[in-house]
């Protein structure tokens, strides 16, 4: 039975060679494919970014209502 395909899109970015070498070393160390590692790293980074953005907006809203 074939493996179910995940809902995804192909991307193609040109990155610095030193960043690619770090990614390759990371993938070898943790035993993940580059796709899995990039997906996880971006997901964690973007989730933190969005949470920080929401927290900043909430702080600004509280400051506005305090005045």
PDB file of N, H, CA, C and O in Angstrom:
ATOM      1  N   UNK A   1       0.846  -1.174   0.000  1.00  0.00           N
ATOM      2  CA  UNK A   1       0.000   0.000   0.000  1.00  0.00           C
ATOM      3  C   UNK A   1       0.894   1.240   0.000  1.00  0.00           C
ATOM      4  O   UNK A   1       1.778   1.349   0.850  1.00  0.00           O
ATOM      5  N   UNK A   2       0.691   2.166  -0.919  1.00  0.00           N
ATOM      6  H   UNK A   2      -0.026   2.077  -1.609  1.00  0.00           H
ATOM      7  CA  UNK A   2       1.543   3.360  -0.989  1.00  0.00           C
ATOM      8  C   UNK A   2       1.317   4.290   0.191  1.00  0.00           C
ATOM      9  O   UNK A   2       0.232   4.358   0.768  1.00  0.00           O
ATOM     10  N   UNK A   3       2.375   4.994   0.523  1.00  0.00           N
ATOM     11  H   UNK A   3       3.256   4.938   0.054  1.00  0.00           H
ATOM     12  CA  UNK A   3       2.311   5.956   1.619  1.00  0.00           C
ATOM     13  C   UNK A   3       1.472   7.150   1.189  1.00  0.00           C
ATOM     14  O   UNK A   3       1.570   7.617   0.055  1.00  0.00           O
ATOM     15  N   UNK A   4       0.641   7.640   2.114  1.00  0.00           N
ATOM     16  H   UNK A   4       0.561   7.260   3.036  1.00  0.00           H
ATOM     17  CA  UNK A   4      -0.205   8.792   1.821  1.00  0.00           C
ATOM     18  C   UNK A   4       0.665  10.042   1.700  1.00  0.00           C
ATOM     19  O   UNK A   4       1.556  10.273   2.517  1.00  0.00           O
ATOM     20  N   UNK A   5       0.394  10.838   0.674  1.00  0.00           N
ATOM     21  H   UNK A   5      -0.329  10.650   0.010  1.00  0.00           H
ATOM     22  CA  UNK A   5       1.157  12.062   0.466  1.00  0.00           C
ATOM     23  C   UNK A   5       0.650  13.143   1.412  1.00  0.00           C
ATOM     24  O   UNK A   5      -0.550  13.264   1.660  1.00  0.00           O
ATOM     25  N   UNK A   6       1.592  13.925   1.932  1.00  0.00           N
ATOM     26  H   UNK A   6       2.566  13.827   1.730  1.00  0.00           H
ATOM     27  CA  UNK A   6       1.184  15.017   2.804  1.00  0.00           C
ATOM     28  C   UNK A   6       0.768  16.221   1.973  1.00  0.00           C
ATOM     29  O   UNK A   6       1.167  16.368   0.817  1.00  0.00           O
ATOM     30  N   UNK A   7      -0.032  17.068   2.577  1.00  0.00           N
ATOM     31  H   UNK A   7      -0.355  16.949   3.516  1.00  0.00           H
ATOM     32  CA  UNK A   7      -0.465  18.293   1.911  1.00  0.00           C
ATOM     33  C   UNK A   7       0.699  19.271   1.974  1.00  0.00           C
ATOM     34  O   UNK A   7       1.005  19.788   3.048  1.00  0.00           O
ATOM     35  N   UNK A   8       1.342  19.532   0.871  1.00  0.00           N
ATOM     36  H   UNK A   8       1.093  19.112  -0.002  1.00  0.00           H
ATOM     37  CA  UNK A   8       2.501  20.408   0.876  1.00  0.00           C
ATOM     38  C   UNK A   8       2.727  21.049  -0.478  1.00  0.00           C
ATOM     39  O   UNK A   8       2.002  20.802  -1.441  1.00  0.00           O
ATOM     40  N   UNK A   9       3.750  21.876  -0.520  1.00  0.00           N
ATOM     41  H   UNK A   9       4.339  22.077   0.263  1.00  0.00           H
ATOM     42  CA  UNK A   9       4.144  22.550  -1.756  1.00  0.00           C
ATOM     43  C   UNK A   9       5.658  22.459  -1.891  1.00  0.00           C
ATOM     44  O   UNK A   9       6.375  22.384  -0.893  1.00  0.00           O
ATOM     45  N   UNK A  10       6.131  22.467  -3.109  1.00  0.00           N
ATOM     46  H   UNK A  10       5.548  22.528  -3.920  1.00  0.00           H
ATOM     47  CA  UNK A  10       7.569  22.508  -3.358  1.00  0.00           C
ATOM     48  C   UNK A  10       8.038  23.956  -3.286  1.00  0.00           C
ATOM     49  O   UNK A  10       7.358  24.869  -3.754  1.00  0.00           O
ATOM     50  N   UNK A  11       9.212  24.149  -2.692  1.00  0.00           N
ATOM     51  H   UNK A  11       9.765  23.408  -2.312  1.00  0.00           H
ATOM     52  CA  UNK A  11       9.821  25.475  -2.661  1.00  0.00           C
ATOM     53  C   UNK A  11      11.250  25.357  -3.183  1.00  0.00           C
ATOM     54  O   UNK A  11      11.855  24.285  -3.148  1.00  0.00           O
ATOM     55  N   UNK A  12      11.767  26.464  -3.661  1.00  0.00           N
ATOM     56  H   UNK A  12      11.276  27.335  -3.691  1.00  0.00           H
ATOM     57  CA  UNK A  12      13.124  26.490  -4.176  1.00  0.00           C
ATOM     58  C   UNK A  12      13.734  27.829  -3.801  1.00  0.00           C
ATOM     59  O   UNK A  12      13.335  28.866  -4.332  1.00  0.00           O
ATOM     60  N   UNK A  13      14.708  27.813  -2.882  1.00  0.00           N
ATOM     61  H   UNK A  13      15.032  26.971  -2.451  1.00  0.00           H
ATOM     62  CA  UNK A  13      15.381  29.029  -2.449  1.00  0.00           C
ATOM     63  C   UNK A  13      16.877  28.880  -2.624  1.00  0.00           C
ATOM     64  O   UNK A  13      17.425  27.785  -2.495  1.00  0.00           O
ATOM     65  N   UNK A  14      17.522  29.975  -2.916  1.00  0.00           N
ATOM     66  H   UNK A  14      17.077  30.864  -3.020  1.00  0.00           H
ATOM     67  CA  UNK A  14      18.968  30.019  -3.047  1.00  0.00           C
ATOM     68  C   UNK A  14      19.518  30.546  -1.737  1.00  0.00           C
ATOM     69  O   UNK A  14      19.277  31.702  -1.390  1.00  0.00           O
ATOM     70  N   UNK A  15      20.256  29.716  -0.998  1.00  0.00           N
ATOM     71  H   UNK A  15      20.452  28.777  -1.280  1.00  0.00           H
ATOM     72  CA  UNK A  15      20.788  30.132   0.302  1.00  0.00           C
ATOM     73  C   UNK A  15      22.311  30.085   0.278  1.00  0.00           C
ATOM     74  O   UNK A  15      22.924  29.432  -0.566  1.00  0.00           O
ATOM     75  N   UNK A  16      22.897  30.799   1.233  1.00  0.00           N
ATOM     76  H   UNK A  16      22.399  31.330   1.919  1.00  0.00           H
ATOM     77  CA  UNK A  16      24.360  30.821   1.330  1.00  0.00           C
ATOM     78  C   UNK A  16      24.891  29.405   1.555  1.00  0.00           C
ATOM     79  O   UNK A  16      24.257  28.579   2.213  1.00  0.00           O
ATOM     80  N   UNK A  17      26.052  29.154   1.000  1.00  0.00           N
ATOM     81  H   UNK A  17      26.567  29.824   0.465  1.00  0.00           H
ATOM     82  CA  UNK A  17      26.676  27.836   1.111  1.00  0.00           C
ATOM     83  C   UNK A  17      26.937  27.454   2.574  1.00  0.00           C
ATOM     84  O   UNK A  17      26.732  26.303   2.959  1.00  0.00           O
ATOM     85  N   UNK A  18      27.388  28.415   3.388  1.00  0.00           N
ATOM     86  H   UNK A  18      27.555  29.350   3.076  1.00  0.00           H
ATOM     87  CA  UNK A  18      27.700  28.093   4.783  1.00  0.00           C
ATOM     88  C   UNK A  18      26.439  27.692   5.556  1.00  0.00           C
ATOM     89  O   UNK A  18      26.511  26.843   6.444  1.00  0.00           O
ATOM     90  N   UNK A  19      25.303  28.281   5.237  1.00  0.00           N
ATOM     91  H   UNK A  19      25.245  28.971   4.516  1.00  0.00           H
ATOM     92  CA  UNK A  19      24.047  27.906   5.890  1.00  0.00           C
ATOM     93  C   UNK A  19      23.658  26.488   5.478  1.00  0.00           C
ATOM     94  O   UNK A  19      23.215  25.700   6.313  1.00  0.00           O
ATOM     95  N   UNK A  20      23.817  26.163   4.209  1.00  0.00           N
ATOM     96  H   UNK A  20      24.176  26.804   3.530  1.00  0.00           H
ATOM     97  CA  UNK A  20      23.512  24.807   3.713  1.00  0.00           C
ATOM     98  C   UNK A  20      24.413  23.777   4.373  1.00  0.00           C
ATOM     99  O   UNK A  20      23.961  22.685   4.717  1.00  0.00           O
ATOM    100  N   UNK A  21      25.686  24.116   4.553  1.00  0.00           N
ATOM    101  H   UNK A  21      26.053  25.003   4.274  1.00  0.00           H
ATOM    102  CA  UNK A  21      26.613  23.185   5.198  1.00  0.00           C
ATOM    103  C   UNK A  21      26.224  22.949   6.656  1.00  0.00           C
ATOM    104  O   UNK A  21      26.315  21.825   7.151  1.00  0.00           O
ATOM    105  N   UNK A  22      25.787  24.014   7.345  1.00  0.00           N
ATOM    106  H   UNK A  22      25.714  24.926   6.943  1.00  0.00           H
ATOM    107  CA  UNK A  22      25.315  23.857   8.727  1.00  0.00           C
ATOM    108  C   UNK A  22      24.070  22.978   8.767  1.00  0.00           C
ATOM    109  O   UNK A  22      23.934  22.123   9.641  1.00  0.00           O
ATOM    110  N   UNK A  23      23.161  23.194   7.814  1.00  0.00           N
ATOM    111  H   UNK A  23      23.272  23.889   7.103  1.00  0.00           H
ATOM    112  CA  UNK A  23      21.942  22.384   7.752  1.00  0.00           C
ATOM    113  C   UNK A  23      22.290  20.922   7.510  1.00  0.00           C
ATOM    114  O   UNK A  23      21.732  20.040   8.162  1.00  0.00           O
ATOM    115  N   UNK A  24      23.191  20.657   6.595  1.00  0.00           N
ATOM    116  H   UNK A  24      23.645  21.374   6.065  1.00  0.00           H
ATOM    117  CA  UNK A  24      23.595  19.283   6.318  1.00  0.00           C
ATOM    118  C   UNK A  24      24.187  18.618   7.561  1.00  0.00           C
ATOM    119  O   UNK A  24      23.867  17.467   7.860  1.00  0.00           O
ATOM    120  N   UNK A  25      25.048  19.337   8.285  1.00  0.00           N
ATOM    121  H   UNK A  25      25.308  20.272   8.042  1.00  0.00           H
ATOM    122  CA  UNK A  25      25.653  18.790   9.498  1.00  0.00           C
ATOM    123  C   UNK A  25      24.583  18.537  10.555  1.00  0.00           C
ATOM    124  O   UNK A  25      24.610  17.513  11.237  1.00  0.00           O
ATOM    125  N   UNK A  26      23.644  19.470  10.691  1.00  0.00           N
ATOM    126  H   UNK A  26      23.622  20.302  10.137  1.00  0.00           H
ATOM    127  CA  UNK A  26      22.548  19.317  11.649  1.00  0.00           C
ATOM    128  C   UNK A  26      21.717  18.077  11.314  1.00  0.00           C
ATOM    129  O   UNK A  26      21.407  17.272  12.193  1.00  0.00           O
ATOM    130  N   UNK A  27      21.364  17.932  10.048  1.00  0.00           N
ATOM    131  H   UNK A  27      21.616  18.585   9.334  1.00  0.00           H
ATOM    132  CA  UNK A  27      20.544  16.797   9.622  1.00  0.00           C
ATOM    133  C   UNK A  27      21.250  15.473   9.907  1.00  0.00           C
ATOM    134  O   UNK A  27      20.623  14.506  10.341  1.00  0.00           O
ATOM    135  N   UNK A  28      22.540  15.439   9.662  1.00  0.00           N
ATOM    136  H   UNK A  28      23.049  16.224   9.309  1.00  0.00           H
ATOM    137  CA  UNK A  28      23.302  14.224   9.937  1.00  0.00           C
ATOM    138  C   UNK A  28      23.326  13.931  11.433  1.00  0.00           C
ATOM    139  O   UNK A  28      23.185  12.779  11.844  1.00  0.00           O
ATOM    140  N   UNK A  29      23.503  14.969  12.247  1.00  0.00           N
ATOM    141  H   UNK A  29      23.618  15.904  11.913  1.00  0.00           H
ATOM    142  CA  UNK A  29      23.555  14.792  13.699  1.00  0.00           C
ATOM    143  C   UNK A  29      22.237  14.273  14.268  1.00  0.00           C
ATOM    144  O   UNK A  29      22.238  13.387  15.123  1.00  0.00           O
ATOM    145  N   UNK A  30      21.124  14.813  13.805  1.00  0.00           N
ATOM    146  H   UNK A  30      21.123  15.532  13.110  1.00  0.00           H
ATOM    147  CA  UNK A  30      19.825  14.454  14.389  1.00  0.00           C
ATOM    148  C   UNK A  30      19.111  13.352  13.621  1.00  0.00           C
ATOM    149  O   UNK A  30      18.076  12.859  14.070  1.00  0.00           O
ATOM    150  N   UNK A  31      19.652  12.956  12.458  1.00  0.00           N
ATOM    151  H   UNK A  31      20.492  13.357  12.094  1.00  0.00           H
ATOM    152  CA  UNK A  31      19.065  11.867  11.696  1.00  0.00           C
ATOM    153  C   UNK A  31      17.751  12.233  11.016  1.00  0.00           C
ATOM    154  O   UNK A  31      16.835  11.414  10.938  1.00  0.00           O
ATOM    155  N   UNK A  32      17.664  13.452  10.531  1.00  0.00           N
ATOM    156  H   UNK A  32      18.408  14.118  10.594  1.00  0.00           H
ATOM    157  CA  UNK A  32      16.470  13.894   9.817  1.00  0.00           C
ATOM    158  C   UNK A  32      16.841  14.253   8.390  1.00  0.00           C
ATOM    159  O   UNK A  32      17.989  14.578   8.087  1.00  0.00           O
ATOM    160  N   UNK A  33      15.836  14.186   7.518  1.00  0.00           N
ATOM    161  H   UNK A  33      14.904  13.922   7.764  1.00  0.00           H
ATOM    162  CA  UNK A  33      16.055  14.688   6.163  1.00  0.00           C
ATOM    163  C   UNK A  33      16.066  16.207   6.229  1.00  0.00           C
ATOM    164  O   UNK A  33      15.586  16.796   7.197  1.00  0.00           O
ATOM    165  N   UNK A  34      16.610  16.835   5.206  1.00  0.00           N
ATOM    166  H   UNK A  34      17.000  16.356   4.419  1.00  0.00           H
ATOM    167  CA  UNK A  34      16.623  18.300   5.156  1.00  0.00           C
ATOM    168  C   UNK A  34      15.198  18.834   5.139  1.00  0.00           C
ATOM    169  O   UNK A  34      14.912  19.853   5.768  1.00  0.00           O
ATOM    170  N   UNK A  35      14.308  18.166   4.432  1.00  0.00           N
ATOM    171  H   UNK A  35      14.540  17.338   3.921  1.00  0.00           H
ATOM    172  CA  UNK A  35      12.911  18.600   4.391  1.00  0.00           C
ATOM    173  C   UNK A  35      12.301  18.592   5.783  1.00  0.00           C
ATOM    174  O   UNK A  35      11.670  19.566   6.193  1.00  0.00           O
ATOM    175  N   UNK A  36      12.485  17.498   6.510  1.00  0.00           N
ATOM    176  H   UNK A  36      12.997  16.706   6.177  1.00  0.00           H
ATOM    177  CA  UNK A  36      11.934  17.408   7.868  1.00  0.00           C
ATOM    178  C   UNK A  36      12.531  18.486   8.764  1.00  0.00           C
ATOM    179  O   UNK A  36      11.807  19.137   9.517  1.00  0.00           O
ATOM    180  N   UNK A  37      13.834  18.678   8.688  1.00  0.00           N
ATOM    181  H   UNK A  37      14.422  18.149   8.076  1.00  0.00           H
ATOM    182  CA  UNK A  37      14.507  19.647   9.551  1.00  0.00           C
ATOM    183  C   UNK A  37      14.055  21.069   9.238  1.00  0.00           C
ATOM    184  O   UNK A  37      13.739  21.834  10.150  1.00  0.00           O
ATOM    185  N   UNK A  38      14.022  21.426   7.966  1.00  0.00           N
ATOM    186  H   UNK A  38      14.278  20.805   7.226  1.00  0.00           H
ATOM    187  CA  UNK A  38      13.608  22.784   7.575  1.00  0.00           C
ATOM    188  C   UNK A  38      12.169  23.036   7.997  1.00  0.00           C
ATOM    189  O   UNK A  38      11.848  24.103   8.521  1.00  0.00           O
ATOM    190  N   UNK A  39      11.302  22.055   7.768  1.00  0.00           N
ATOM    191  H   UNK A  39      11.563  21.188   7.342  1.00  0.00           H
ATOM    192  CA  UNK A  39       9.899  22.180   8.143  1.00  0.00           C
ATOM    193  C   UNK A  39       9.760  22.424   9.646  1.00  0.00           C
ATOM    194  O   UNK A  39       9.026  23.316  10.070  1.00  0.00           O
ATOM    195  N   UNK A  40      10.474  21.622  10.455  1.00  0.00           N
ATOM    196  H   UNK A  40      11.071  20.897  10.110  1.00  0.00           H
ATOM    197  CA  UNK A  40      10.388  21.747  11.910  1.00  0.00           C
ATOM    198  C   UNK A  40      10.990  23.054  12.393  1.00  0.00           C
ATOM    199  O   UNK A  40      10.401  23.736  13.231  1.00  0.00           O
ATOM    200  N   UNK A  41      12.166  23.414  11.869  1.00  0.00           N
ATOM    201  H   UNK A  41      12.645  22.861  11.188  1.00  0.00           H
ATOM    202  CA  UNK A  41      12.851  24.641  12.294  1.00  0.00           C
ATOM    203  C   UNK A  41      12.009  25.870  11.953  1.00  0.00           C
ATOM    204  O   UNK A  41      11.834  26.757  12.789  1.00  0.00           O
ATOM    205  N   UNK A  42      11.491  25.922  10.735  1.00  0.00           N
ATOM    206  H   UNK A  42      11.633  25.201  10.056  1.00  0.00           H
ATOM    207  CA  UNK A  42      10.658  27.064  10.342  1.00  0.00           C
ATOM    208  C   UNK A  42       9.372  27.125  11.153  1.00  0.00           C
ATOM    209  O   UNK A  42       8.945  28.203  11.566  1.00  0.00           O
ATOM    210  N   UNK A  43       8.753  25.970  11.382  1.00  0.00           N
ATOM    211  H   UNK A  43       9.100  25.094  11.046  1.00  0.00           H
ATOM    212  CA  UNK A  43       7.506  25.937  12.143  1.00  0.00           C
ATOM    213  C   UNK A  43       7.729  26.465  13.561  1.00  0.00           C
ATOM    214  O   UNK A  43       6.944  27.276  14.052  1.00  0.00           O
ATOM    215  N   UNK A  44       8.795  26.008  14.218  1.00  0.00           N
ATOM    216  H   UNK A  44       9.432  25.349  13.819  1.00  0.00           H
ATOM    217  CA  UNK A  44       9.095  26.479  15.575  1.00  0.00           C
ATOM    218  C   UNK A  44       9.408  27.972  15.587  1.00  0.00           C
ATOM    219  O   UNK A  44       8.912  28.702  16.445  1.00  0.00           O
ATOM    220  N   UNK A  45      10.221  28.427  14.649  1.00  0.00           N
ATOM    221  H   UNK A  45      10.624  27.835  13.952  1.00  0.00           H
ATOM    222  CA  UNK A  45      10.594  29.839  14.589  1.00  0.00           C
ATOM    223  C   UNK A  45       9.365  30.713  14.337  1.00  0.00           C
ATOM    224  O   UNK A  45       9.170  31.726  15.007  1.00  0.00           O
ATOM    225  N   UNK A  46       8.546  30.319  13.377  1.00  0.00           N
ATOM    226  H   UNK A  46       8.704  29.495  12.833  1.00  0.00           H
ATOM    227  CA  UNK A  46       7.381  31.130  13.029  1.00  0.00           C
ATOM    228  C   UNK A  46       6.322  31.110  14.128  1.00  0.00           C
ATOM    229  O   UNK A  46       5.645  32.115  14.345  1.00  0.00           O
ATOM    230  N   UNK A  47       6.169  29.991  14.821  1.00  0.00           N
ATOM    231  H   UNK A  47       6.719  29.174  14.645  1.00  0.00           H
ATOM    232  CA  UNK A  47       5.230  29.936  15.942  1.00  0.00           C
ATOM    233  C   UNK A  47       5.677  30.893  17.048  1.00  0.00           C
ATOM    234  O   UNK A  47       4.854  31.602  17.628  1.00  0.00           O
ATOM    235  N   UNK A  48       6.984  30.913  17.340  1.00  0.00           N
ATOM    236  H   UNK A  48       7.653  30.337  16.869  1.00  0.00           H
ATOM    237  CA  UNK A  48       7.506  31.828  18.348  1.00  0.00           C
ATOM    238  C   UNK A  48       7.334  33.279  17.896  1.00  0.00           C
ATOM    239  O   UNK A  48       6.957  34.140  18.691  1.00  0.00           O
ATOM    240  N   UNK A  49       7.607  33.544  16.634  1.00  0.00           N
ATOM    241  H   UNK A  49       7.913  32.845  15.988  1.00  0.00           H
ATOM    242  CA  UNK A  49       7.456  34.895  16.097  1.00  0.00           C
ATOM    243  C   UNK A  49       6.009  35.369  16.243  1.00  0.00           C
ATOM    244  O   UNK A  49       5.761  36.489  16.691  1.00  0.00           O
ATOM    245  N   UNK A  50       5.068  34.527  15.867  1.00  0.00           N
ATOM    246  H   UNK A  50       5.269  33.617  15.503  1.00  0.00           H
ATOM    247  CA  UNK A  50       3.659  34.907  15.925  1.00  0.00           C
ATOM    248  C   UNK A  50       3.212  35.107  17.378  1.00  0.00           C
ATOM    249  O   UNK A  50       2.444  36.026  17.662  1.00  0.00           O
ATOM    250  N   UNK A  51       3.682  34.262  18.298  1.00  0.00           N
ATOM    251  H   UNK A  51       4.307  33.516  18.067  1.00  0.00           H
ATOM    252  CA  UNK A  51       3.341  34.409  19.706  1.00  0.00           C
ATOM    253  C   UNK A  51       3.910  35.710  20.257  1.00  0.00           C
ATOM    254  O   UNK A  51       3.224  36.429  20.984  1.00  0.00           O
ATOM    255  N   UNK A  52       5.160  36.019  19.915  1.00  0.00           N
ATOM    256  H   UNK A  52       5.717  35.436  19.324  1.00  0.00           H
ATOM    257  CA  UNK A  52       5.778  37.275  20.358  1.00  0.00           C
ATOM    258  C   UNK A  52       5.033  38.478  19.788  1.00  0.00           C
ATOM    259  O   UNK A  52       4.847  39.485  20.470  1.00  0.00           O
ATOM    260  N   UNK A  53       4.615  38.363  18.543  1.00  0.00           N
ATOM    261  H   UNK A  53       4.766  37.545  17.989  1.00  0.00           H
ATOM    262  CA  UNK A  53       3.873  39.443  17.894  1.00  0.00           C
ATOM    263  C   UNK A  53       2.533  39.669  18.599  1.00  0.00           C
ATOM    264  O   UNK A  53       2.134  40.812  18.826  1.00  0.00           O
ATOM    265  N   UNK A  54       1.840  38.582  18.943  1.00  0.00           N
ATOM    266  H   UNK A  54       2.163  37.654  18.758  1.00  0.00           H
ATOM    267  CA  UNK A  54       0.567  38.689  19.663  1.00  0.00           C
ATOM    268  C   UNK A  54       0.779  39.294  21.046  1.00  0.00           C
ATOM    269  O   UNK A  54      -0.001  40.140  21.485  1.00  0.00           O
ATOM    270  N   UNK A  55       1.836  38.859  21.734  1.00  0.00           N
ATOM    271  H   UNK A  55       2.469  38.172  21.378  1.00  0.00           H
ATOM    272  CA  UNK A  55       2.115  39.389  23.067  1.00  0.00           C
ATOM    273  C   UNK A  55       2.431  40.873  23.010  1.00  0.00           C
ATOM    274  O   UNK A  55       2.019  41.629  23.890  1.00  0.00           O
ATOM    275  N   UNK A  56       3.153  41.295  21.991  1.00  0.00           N
ATOM    276  H   UNK A  56       3.487  40.681  21.276  1.00  0.00           H
ATOM    277  CA  UNK A  56       3.475  42.711  21.822  1.00  0.00           C
ATOM    278  C   UNK A  56       2.207  43.510  21.565  1.00  0.00           C
ATOM    279  O   UNK A  56       2.017  44.584  22.136  1.00  0.00           O
ATOM    280  N   UNK A  57       1.342  42.988  20.707  1.00  0.00           N
ATOM    281  H   UNK A  57       1.497  42.115  20.243  1.00  0.00           H
ATOM    282  CA  UNK A  57       0.086  43.676  20.392  1.00  0.00           C
ATOM    283  C   UNK A  57      -0.799  43.762  21.632  1.00  0.00           C
ATOM    284  O   UNK A  57      -1.441  44.789  21.855  1.00  0.00           O
ATOM    285  N   UNK A  58      -0.844  42.715  22.435  1.00  0.00           N
ATOM    286  H   UNK A  58      -0.322  41.882  22.254  1.00  0.00           H
ATOM    287  CA  UNK A  58      -1.641  42.729  23.661  1.00  0.00           C
ATOM    288  C   UNK A  58      -1.091  43.753  24.645  1.00  0.00           C
ATOM    289  O   UNK A  58      -1.855  44.440  25.324  1.00  0.00           O
ATOM    290  N   UNK A  59       0.229  43.857  24.722  1.00  0.00           N
ATOM    291  H   UNK A  59       0.850  43.300  24.171  1.00  0.00           H
ATOM    292  CA  UNK A  59       0.854  44.838  25.604  1.00  0.00           C
ATOM    293  C   UNK A  59       0.547  46.254  25.171  1.00  0.00           C
ATOM    294  O   UNK A  59       0.326  47.131  26.006  1.00  0.00           O
ATOM    295  N   UNK A  60       0.534  46.479  23.874  1.00  0.00           N
ATOM    296  H   UNK A  60       0.714  45.766  23.196  1.00  0.00           H
ATOM    297  CA  UNK A  60       0.205  47.811  23.356  1.00  0.00           C
ATOM    298  C   UNK A  60      -1.273  48.142  23.626  1.00  0.00           C
ATOM    299  O   UNK A  60      -1.607  49.278  23.962  1.00  0.00           O
ATOM    300  N   UNK A  61      -2.142  47.150  23.477  1.00  0.00           N
ATOM    301  H   UNK A  61      -1.870  46.227  23.204  1.00  0.00           H
ATOM    302  CA  UNK A  61      -3.573  47.365  23.736  1.00  0.00           C
ATOM    303  C   UNK A  61      -3.811  47.678  25.210  1.00  0.00           C
ATOM    304  O   UNK A  61      -4.639  48.531  25.530  1.00  0.00           O
ATOM    305  N   UNK A  62      -3.102  47.006  26.108  1.00  0.00           N
ATOM    306  H   UNK A  62      -2.430  46.314  25.848  1.00  0.00           H
ATOM    307  CA  UNK A  62      -3.253  47.272  27.534  1.00  0.00           C
ATOM    308  C   UNK A  62      -2.762  48.666  27.870  1.00  0.00           C
ATOM    309  O   UNK A  62      -3.362  49.354  28.696  1.00  0.00           O
ATOM    310  N   UNK A  63      -1.669  49.092  27.233  1.00  0.00           N
ATOM    311  H   UNK A  63      -1.182  48.532  26.563  1.00  0.00           H
ATOM    312  CA  UNK A  63      -1.127  50.437  27.483  1.00  0.00           C
ATOM    313  C   UNK A  63      -2.102  51.494  26.965  1.00  0.00           C
ATOM    314  O   UNK A  63      -2.258  52.547  27.583  1.00  0.00           O
ATOM    315  N   UNK A  64      -2.751  51.225  25.848  1.00  0.00           N
ATOM    316  H   UNK A  64      -2.624  50.370  25.345  1.00  0.00           H
ATOM    317  CA  UNK A  64      -3.714  52.163  25.291  1.00  0.00           C
ATOM    318  C   UNK A  64      -4.929  52.334  26.204  1.00  0.00           C
ATOM    319  O   UNK A  64      -5.425  53.447  26.383  1.00  0.00           O
ATOM    320  N   UNK A  65      -5.401  51.241  26.775  1.00  0.00           N
ATOM    321  H   UNK A  65      -4.998  50.337  26.630  1.00  0.00           H
ATOM    322  CA  UNK A  65      -6.584  51.320  27.638  1.00  0.00           C
ATOM    323  C   UNK A  65      -6.251  51.893  29.003  1.00  0.00           C
ATOM    324  O   UNK A  65      -7.140  52.383  29.699  1.00  0.00           O
ATOM    325  N   UNK A  66      -4.997  51.840  29.396  1.00  0.00           N
ATOM    326  H   UNK A  66      -4.275  51.442  28.831  1.00  0.00           H
ATOM    327  CA  UNK A  66      -4.588  52.382  30.692  1.00  0.00           C
ATOM    328  C   UNK A  66      -4.536  53.902  30.671  1.00  0.00           C
ATOM    329  O   UNK A  66      -4.633  54.535  31.723  1.00  0.00           O
ATOM    330  N   UNK A  67      -4.387  54.493  29.510  1.00  0.00           N
ATOM    331  H   UNK A  67      -4.308  53.979  28.656  1.00  0.00           H
ATOM    332  CA  UNK A  67      -4.268  55.948  29.394  1.00  0.00           C
ATOM    333  C   UNK A  67      -5.592  56.619  29.421  1.00  0.00           C
ATOM    334  O   UNK A  67      -5.665  57.845  29.333  1.00  0.00           O
TER     335      UNK A  67
END
